[in-house]
Amino acid sequence: MKKYVSTILIAFMGGLVAVGVSKFFNNNNSKELAQQLSQNVNSNIRLVSNPLSSSAIAGGADFVKASEKSVNAVVHIKTTSEQVSNLHYDPFAELFFGPQKRQENYTQQASGSGVIVSNNGYIVTNNHVVNGADKIEVVMNDKRSYEAKIVGTDPSTDVALLKIDEKDLPYLTFGNSEDLKIGEWVLAVGNPFNLESTVTAGIISAKGRSNIIDNSKRPIESFLQTDAVVNPGNSGGALVNLQGDLIGINTAIMSNNGAYQGYSFAVPVNIVKKIVSDLIEYGTVQRAYIGVSIRDIDAKFAKQKNIQMLNGVYVSDAYDNGSAKEAGIEMGDIITKIENVSVTSVSALQEQISKYRPGDKIKVSYLRNNREANTTLILKSLDNTTKLVKKSEAIKSTINALGAEFSSVEKEELNRLRIMNGVKIEKLNKGILAQVGIKEGFIITAIDKKKIENPKDIENAMLNKKGVVSIQGFYPNGLGITYQFSM
């Protein structure tokens, strides 16, 4: 009996010892595990009041350096323009109350943004920011103010170039918009709602966006799409990468209410660089064409035409005397590359061609009967020449297209018609004005509500004009009419 009791007692004591040892080690392991978990959690959690380095934001993205570099090179642009409105003519009111006013002048003010691109005062902005402006004021981030002059504009891409008289200015260097990747961080810098020097962050959401601007203006579009917040006033401002290099000019938003709703669009800097170079050197943009009618390829069209691939641009027609036809490209071919850069849409092809001038030679890759071929073509202007155009020649070409000879209006005639300004059509030739029904003797008082006081004003108003043009004026008998046509 004693033997059994001692055995049971020893076993019981051994069990107690085992339980105690196990508990001791488990407690130590639990403490070590808890300590490790605590360390891991603490390494990833920060109190919101603790200052974070910029490198800890957005997975290592540093917005501070790019902001500091760009904010001083982005300016606030304020414009003032004198507008003219023809008043409704009421002969009964004139009969009972005497001569009535026929015109009303008013001042319109607007604002936007711009980007300094050289230390001697060249500034890039949108054409719609400065279009029709009589006075342009540029306000720097340090509050210095300058009056700017327009070097040139390009309505097709909505880009304009200004110049102020100053040296040693902060400026942004051009980046390369073709190197951008979808999902890459970018900053939008501008002056939304007159809130100066505002920086917002986002990513590149898409590239090569088109059909954003009114198609009546015949735009050349291959926009960068971003979700960086852009609002009215940001137009003409900078889109920069995290190195602070300029990679786009903020231009438009897609919105149902006029304010930001998640999508904004910028002109790629590779297009901007070419336009700036042309405007400085020639005063007008040297636009090149390959002489084709093209369209995008979708699944339905590919099945209809028995096309085996969806990438590329379909050639609907190759025009006589055009660059493409002379280089052997035919209707039904599919253009796949321009200078070894893949083009998968019409907008992508337009972006590539916009980098060149008439007379430049480019390599084009295309498919015919699903077989790849290559050719070299010489780009031409719209009138199928390789000649570069100067600003004076562009003006002359525009006036010739109108088909009219103009003269100043005598003060007595202005007083008789009770108008304050105007230019008379002395003679009509074959051209746009005759086609829309304007007669000789018509006095042009405004073009797109912009006051016309002398023949030079007509040249300035019509230079590089695209889309619908509105001409207001009066005939010598007092009849006031507004004509519209497309350029």
ABEGO torsion letter per residue (X at the ends): XAAAAAAAAAAAAAAAAAAAAAAAAAAAAAAAAAAAAAAAAAAABBBAABBBBAAABGGGBBAAAAAAAAAAABBBBBBBBBBBBBBBBBAAAAAAAEBBBABBBBBBBBBBBBBBABAAGBBBBBAAAABGBABBBBBBAAGBBBBBBBABBBAAAGBBBBBBBBBGBBBBBBBBAAABBBGBBBBBBBBBGGBBGBBBBBBBABBGBBGABBAAAGBBBBBBBBABBBBBGABGBBBBBAAGBBABBBABBBBAAGBBAGBBBBBBAAAAAAAAAAAAAAGBBBBBBAGBBBBBBBAAAAAAAGBABABEBBBABBBBGBAAAAAGBBBGBBBABBGGBBBABAAAAAAAAAABBBGBBBBBBBBBGGBBBBBBBBBBBAAGBABBBBAAAAAAAAAAAAGBBBBBBBAAAAAAAGBABEBBBABBBBEAAAAAGBBBGBBBABBGGBBBABAAAAAAAABGBBEBBBBBEBBAAGBBBBBBBBX
